Amino acid sequence: MKTLVPALRRTVVLAGLAGLPIVVTVTMFVTAQSTNSLSVDFHNELYPEASLVLDGENPFAEPGTTDLAEGRNLIWPPLAVALVAPFTLLSAEAADWAVAFVGLGCFALALWLVGVRDWRVYGAVALWPSVIGEIRVSHLTPFLCLLVALAWRTRERRFAPGIAIGLAAGIKFFLWPVGVWLAATGRRAAAATACALAGSSLLLVLPYTGLDDYFRVLLDLGRIFDQGSYSLYGLVVQAGGPSWLGRTLTVIVGVALLLRCWVRRSLALAVAAALALSPIVWLDYFAVAAIPLAIARPRLSPVWFVPLVTWGLPSAGIGAADIGGGIRVLLAFGVVMAVAALGERPATAEPLSWHPKFDRRVRT
C-alpha cells in the first residue's frame, strides 16, 4: 500500500499534466483543421497584410471605407508585419501551421527564460484556455510573452530589456505600461529605448497612411469590439451600466495599478495595468499573465489551475464576453495577478552564458 499510493499519484500527475495537454492540443489542431479555422486571425489579417506590404502596396484602408466588424482588419502595426513577414515565404495554409507551432515554442521558451524548470507547470499552462485559444487564433501573444520574458531575463543589461519591451509594445500597443516598470526600477535608458521603439512602430505607418487616419481606425475598432471584450469596461456595459461609468472605472483601476507598480517596482502590476487599460481585451491576452506568475511561482502550485475556470468561453469576436464569462475571466486572472504581485522575488538571474559578466544580482 505504501508503494501503491505514490505510484498512483505519479500516474495521475502524468495523465493530467502530460497526457491531457497533449490530447487537448491535438484535438484543437484536428478541430481547427477540419473547420478551416487554424490561426484564423493570422490567416485573415496578418498574413495578407504582410503580403501586401512586401508587394509594395498600402494595406491600410481609409477611415469609414471598410466594415471593421467583418473580422478581417488589416490594421496591425508595421512591427507586427515585419515579425510575420518570414511566414509569407510559405503558402497561407502552411504558414497557419508554422505560426501555431512557433507560438507553442515561444510559450515554452518564455517560461524557461524566467526560470521554470518544473515540467508540470508547462502542462498546466498548456491547459489554459487563453493559451490554447491563442494558438487557435494566432494573435501573436506567444511572441509578446517571449519578449516580456526576455525583458525580465536581461533586466541587468542597459538596453536589452528596453528593446524587448519596445518591440512588444510596437507589436501590440496595449503592453506600453510594462515600460513604466522599467522606469520604476531605475532603468531609464531601457525605458527610453522602449519608448523610442514603440514610437517608431507608429511612425512606420507614415508611408502608407497618416497618423490621424490610423488612430481614427483604431478608435473605431475599439468602439466596435470593446463592449464585448473581457474587460472592466465590457463588464459594466454588459451589465447595463452607462459607457461613461465603464470608462471611468477602467481609468481609475488602471492608474491605481500603475501607481502601485511604480511604488513596488512590480512587473506583475505593470502587466495587470496593461490588461486593465487596454481598450480591447480578448481571452488570449491573459496568457501574458503566465510570465509574472512564473517568476513568482516557478513550481507547480494551486494558482496555476485557477485559469481553467475560463474553459468554454469564446476567445474573441463581437459579443464574445457576457456578464458571466467576463466575471469568470476577471476574477480568475485577478487572483493570478495578485499572487504574482505578492510573490515577486528579487532573485539572482541565471546567466545567459558562462561569461561572468552575465552573473549579476537583480536590482529590486
C-alpha positions in Angstrom: 0.0 0.0 0.0 2.9 2.4 0.8 4.3 2.0 -2.7 0.9 1.9 -4.4 -0.2 5.4 -3.3 2.9 7.2 -4.6 2.7 5.3 -7.9 -1.0 6.2 -8.3 -0.2 9.8 -7.6 2.6 9.8 -10.2 0.2 8.2 -12.7 -2.5 10.9 -12.1 0.0 13.7 -12.4 1.4 12.2 -15.7 -2.1 11.7 -17.1 -3.3 15.2 -16.0 -0.3 17.3 -16.8 1.4 15.4 -19.7 -1.3 13.3 -21.3 -4.2 15.6 -21.1 -2.4 18.7 -22.5 -1.3 16.6 -25.5 -4.8 15.4 -26.1 -6.3 18.9 -25.8 -3.6 20.3 -28.2 -4.1 17.6 -30.8 -7.9 17.9 -30.5 -7.6 21.7 -31.1 -5.4 21.1 -34.2 -7.7 18.5 -35.6 -10.8 20.6 -35.0 -9.2 23.7 -36.4 -8.1 21.8 -39.5 -11.5 20.3 -40.1 -13.2 23.7 -39.8 -10.5 25.7 -41.6 -10.0 27.9 -38.5 -6.4 27.2 -37.6 -4.6 30.5 -36.9 -7.8 32.2 -38.2 -6.8 35.8 -37.4 -3.3 35.4 -38.6 -4.7 33.9 -41.8 -7.2 36.6 -42.4 -5.3 39.6 -41.2 -1.6 39.4 -40.6 -0.7 37.1 -43.5 -2.5 39.2 -46.2 -1.3 42.5 -44.6 2.3 41.3 -44.7 1.9 40.1 -48.3 0.6 43.5 -49.4 3.4 45.4 -47.7 6.0 43.1 -49.2 4.4 43.7 -52.6 4.8 47.4 -52.1 1.0 48.0 -51.7 -0.8 50.0 -49.0 -2.6 47.6 -46.6 -4.4 50.3 -44.6 -7.9 51.3 -45.5 -9.2 54.9 -45.2 -11.4 55.5 -42.2 -15.0 54.7 -42.9 -14.3 52.7 -46.1 -14.4 49.2 -44.6 -16.6 47.3 -42.3 -14.4 46.8 -39.2 -16.9 44.3 -37.8 -16.4 41.8 -40.5 -13.4 40.3 -38.8 -10.7 40.9 -41.4 -9.0 44.1 -40.3 -5.6 44.9 -41.8 -4.6 47.4 -39.2 -1.7 45.7 -37.5 1.4 47.9 -36.7 4.3 47.6 -39.1 6.5 45.9 -36.5 3.9 43.1 -36.3 4.0 42.9 -40.1 7.8 42.6 -40.0 7.6 39.9 -37.4 5.4 37.7 -39.6 7.0 38.6 -42.9 9.1 35.4 -43.0 6.0 33.3 -42.8 4.9 34.7 -46.2 7.6 32.6 -47.8 5.2 29.7 -47.2 1.7 29.2 -48.6 -1.1 30.6 -46.4 -2.1 27.2 -45.2 1.4 26.1 -44.4 2.1 29.4 -42.7 -1.0 28.8 -40.5 0.5 25.6 -39.2 4.0 27.2 -38.8 2.9 30.2 -36.8 0.9 27.9 -34.5 3.8 25.6 -33.8 6.2 28.5 -33.4 3.7 30.0 -30.9 3.8 26.9 -28.8 7.5 27.0 -28.8 7.5 30.7 -27.8 5.3 30.0 -24.8 7.6 27.2 -23.6 10.7 29.2 -24.2 9.2 32.2 -22.3 8.6 30.1 -19.2 12.1 28.6 -19.4 13.7 32.1 -19.6 12.0 33.2 -16.4 13.2 30.1 -14.5 10.5 27.4 -14.8 12.1 24.0 -14.6 9.1 22.1 -13.2 7.7 20.2 -16.2 4.2 20.2 -14.5 3.9 24.0 -14.9 4.3 23.6 -18.7 1.5 21.1 -18.7 -0.8 23.3 -16.6 -0.1 26.3 -18.8 -0.9 24.3 -21.9 -4.4 23.7 -20.5 -5.1 27.4 -20.0 -7.9 28.4 -22.4 -6.1 31.7 -23.1 -3.1 29.7 -24.3 -4.7 27.0 -26.4 -7.2 29.6 -27.7 -4.3 31.8 -28.8 -2.8 29.0 -30.8 -6.2 28.7 -32.5 -6.4 32.4 -33.5 -2.7 33.4 -33.5 -2.9 36.9 -32.2 0.9 37.0 -31.7 0.5 36.7 -27.9 3.2 34.0 -27.6 5.7 36.4 -29.1 4.7 39.1 -26.6 5.2 36.5 -23.8 8.6 35.8 -25.1 9.6 39.5 -25.3 8.3 40.2 -21.7 10.3 37.1 -20.5 13.4 38.4 -22.3 13.0 41.8 -20.7 12.9 40.2 -17.3 15.8 37.8 -18.1 18.0 40.6 -19.4 16.9 43.2 -16.8 20.5 43.9 -15.7 21.6 44.9 -19.2 21.4 48.6 -20.1 19.4 48.5 -23.3 18.2 44.9 -23.8 15.1 45.0 -21.7 14.0 48.2 -23.4 14.5 46.7 -26.8 12.3 43.7 -25.8 9.5 45.9 -24.3 9.7 48.4 -27.1 9.2 45.6 -29.7 6.4 44.1 -27.6 4.6 47.5 -27.4 5.3 48.2 -31.0 3.6 44.9 -32.0 0.7 45.4 -29.6 0.4 48.8 -28.1 -1.5 47.6 -25.0 1.7 46.5 -23.4 3.1 50.0 -23.0 2.6 50.0 -19.2 5.4 47.5 -18.9 7.7 50.4 -19.9 6.6 52.0 -16.6 8.1 49.1 -14.8 11.5 49.7 -16.5 11.4 53.4 -15.4 10.2 52.5 -11.9 13.2 50.2 -11.4 15.6 52.9 -12.4 16.3 51.5 -15.9 15.9 54.9 -17.6 18.0 54.0 -20.7 15.9 50.9 -21.2 12.7 52.8 -20.7 13.8 55.4 -23.2 14.7 52.7 -25.7 11.3 51.1 -25.2 9.5 54.4 -25.9 11.7 55.1 -29.0 11.0 51.7 -30.5 7.3 51.8 -29.8 7.1 55.3 -31.2 9.0 54.2 -34.3 6.4 51.5 -34.9 3.8 54.2 -35.2 5.9 56.3 -37.5 6.4 53.4 -39.8 2.7 53.7 -40.9 3.5 57.1 -42.5 4.5 55.8 -45.9 1.0 54.3 -46.2 -1.4 56.5 -44.2 -1.5 59.5 -41.9 -1.2 59.0 -38.1 -4.6 60.7 -37.7 -6.3 58.3 -40.0 -4.6 55.3 -38.4 -5.6 56.4 -34.9 -9.1 57.0 -36.1 -9.4 53.5 -37.5 -8.0 52.1 -34.2 -10.6 54.1 -32.2 -13.4 52.9 -34.5 -12.2 49.3 -33.9 -12.2 49.9 -30.2 -15.8 51.2 -30.2 -17.0 48.2 -32.1 -15.3 45.5 -30.0 -14.7 46.9 -26.5 -18.2 46.2 -25.3 -17.9 42.5 -25.9 -14.4 42.0 -24.7 -13.1 40.7 -21.4 -12.5 44.0 -19.7 -13.9 46.0 -16.8 -15.5 48.4 -19.4 -17.1 45.5 -21.2 -18.4 44.0 -17.9 -20.0 47.4 -16.9 -21.7 47.8 -20.3 -22.9 44.1 -20.4 -24.5 44.7 -17.0 -26.4 47.6 -18.4 -24.3 50.3 -16.9 -23.5 53.6 -18.8 -20.5 53.8 -21.0 -19.0 56.7 -19.0 -19.0 54.6 -15.9 -17.1 51.8 -17.6 -14.5 54.3 -18.9 -14.2 56.0 -15.5 -13.7 52.7 -13.6 -11.2 51.5 -16.2 -9.1 54.6 -15.8 -9.3 54.5 -12.0 -8.3 50.8 -11.8 -5.6 51.2 -14.5 -4.0 54.3 -13.0 -4.1 52.7 -9.5 -2.3 49.7 -10.8 0.3 51.8 -12.5 0.9 53.8 -9.3 1.2 50.7 -7.3 3.6 49.3 -9.9 5.8 52.4 -9.5 5.8 52.1 -5.7 6.5 48.4 -5.6 8.5 48.3 -8.9 6.4 45.3 -9.9 6.4 43.7 -13.3 3.2 41.8 -12.4 1.3 45.0 -11.6 2.6 46.6 -14.9 1.2 43.6 -16.8 -2.1 43.9 -14.8 -2.3 47.6 -15.7 -1.7 46.8 -19.4 -4.6 44.4 -19.3 -6.8 46.8 -17.4 -6.2 49.8 -19.6 -6.4 48.0 -23.0 -9.5 49.1 -25.0 -10.0 45.6 -26.3 -9.1 42.5 -24.2 -9.6 39.1 -25.8 -9.1 35.9 -23.8 -5.7 35.2 -25.3 -4.3 38.5 -24.0 -4.4 37.0 -20.5 -1.8 34.4 -21.5 0.8 37.1 -20.8 -0.1 36.7 -17.1 1.8 33.4 -17.1 5.1 35.3 -17.2 4.8 37.2 -13.9 3.2 34.2 -12.3 6.1 32.0 -13.4 8.5 34.5 -11.9 6.6 34.3 -8.6 5.7 30.6 -8.7 8.2 28.7 -10.8 7.0 25.4 -9.4 3.5 24.0 -9.6 1.0 25.3 -7.1 -2.8 25.5 -7.0 -2.8 29.0 -8.6 -1.7 27.6 -11.9 -5.1 25.8 -12.2 -7.2 28.9 -11.5 -7.4 30.0 -15.2 -9.0 26.6 -16.0 -12.3 28.1 -14.8 -12.4 30.0 -18.1 -12.9 26.9 -20.2 -15.8 27.1 -22.6 -15.6 30.8 -23.2 -15.2 32.3 -26.7 -11.7 33.6 -27.4 -12.6 36.7 -29.4 -15.2 38.4 -31.6 -18.2 40.7 -31.3 -20.1 39.8 -28.2 -17.5 37.2 -27.2 -17.9 38.1 -23.5 -21.1 38.1 -21.5 -21.6 39.0 -17.8 -20.9 35.5 -16.5 -17.9 35.0 -18.8 -16.5 38.4 -18.0 -16.7 37.8 -14.3 -15.1 34.4 -14.6 -12.1 35.8 -16.6 -11.6 38.9 -14.4 -11.8 37.1 -11.1 -9.6 34.2 -12.3 -6.8 36.4 -13.6 -7.3 38.9 -10.7 -6.3 36.0 -8.5 -3.4 35.1 -10.8 -2.0 38.7 -10.9 -2.4 39.2 -7.2 -0.4 36.0 -6.4 2.2 37.1 -9.0 2.5 40.6 -7.5 2.7 39.4 -3.9 5.2 36.6 -4.7 7.6 38.6 -7.0 11.1 37.8 -5.8 14.3 39.7 -6.2 16.4 36.7 -7.1 19.7 36.1 -8.9 19.3 36.0 -12.6 20.5 32.8 -14.2 23.4 33.7 -16.5 22.7 33.8 -20.2 26.1 32.3 -20.8 29.1 31.1 -18.8 30.8 34.5 -19.0 31.0 36.0 -15.5 29.7 39.4 -16.6 26.2 37.9 -17.0 26.0 36.5 -13.5 24.8 39.6 -11.6 22.4 40.3 -8.8 19.0 41.6 -9.5 18.1 45.2 -8.6 14.8 45.3 -6.7 
